[in-house]
Amino acid sequence: MNRRKIVFLLLFLIGNMVFIAPVGAAGDGCTLRASFSIGDQRFSAGEVIDANQEDGSLICMIGSLYHALNWFLYILIIGVGLMILYGSFLIVVSAGNPDRVAQGKRIIVFAVIGLVVGLLVRVIPSIVIYFSGVN
């Protein structure tokens, strides 16, 4: 399988997890899979939400989004750790080759940038809550 197909498959799966699952969960209610709070209200994992209650569909969507983002963060942290190890390995075995040292440093820098961007993704549910006007 070539690289483009793998990247497309990963993006497709992540897109399904983030966008389709939350929308599909909001039909007649849901069981929350992540704990979060909206204003003064606190929602716990395992709590059953009725979609007909006030903001029920939005609460189901936010719960699913939190759950998907948690999984994304776990996978991201593992990937960043592996990339830092790989970049470090390249630097250690470079035997003084400046190209290999530069490549290792570049991999480590991009891994850290990816981690920072991934951590910023955790802000998405808060942004959705803020702009939806849910109190």
GISUL-V981343 format. One record per backbone hydrogen bond with DSSP energy under -0.5 kcal/mol. NH is the residue of the N-H (numbers start at 1). CO is the residue of the C=O. If there is no record, write none. Layout:
# GISUL-V981343
NH_CO / NH_CO
This chain:
# GISUL-V981343
6_2 / 7_3 / 8_4 / 9_5 / 10_6 / 11_7 / 12_8 / 13_9 / 14_10 / 15_11 / 16_12 / 17_13 / 18_14 / 19_15 / 20_15 / 21_16 / 23_19 / 24_20 / 25_21 / 26_23 / 27_24 / 30_49 / 32_30 / 32_47 / 36_43 / 38_41 / 40_135 / 41_38 / 43_36 / 46_32 / 47_44 / 49_30 / 49_47 / 51_28 / 53_50 / 56_53 / 57_51 / 59_55 / 60_56 / 61_57 / 62_58 / 63_59 / 64_60 / 65_61 / 66_62 / 67_63 / 68_64 / 69_65 / 70_66 / 71_67 / 72_68 / 73_69 / 74_70 / 75_71 / 76_72 / 77_73 / 78_74 / 79_75 / 80_76 / 81_77 / 82_78 / 83_79 / 84_80 / 85_81 / 86_82 / 87_83 / 88_84 / 89_85 / 90_86 / 91_87 / 92_88 / 93_89 / 94_91 / 95_92 / 97_94 / 98_96 / 101_97 / 102_98 / 103_99 / 104_100 / 105_101 / 106_102 / 107_103 / 108_104 / 109_105 / 110_106 / 111_107 / 112_108 / 113_109 / 114_110 / 115_111 / 116_112 / 117_113 / 118_114 / 119_115 / 120_116 / 121_117 / 122_118 / 122_119 / 123_120 / 124_121 / 127_123 / 128_124 / 129_125 / 130_126 / 131_127 / 132_128 / 133_129 / 133_130 / 134_129
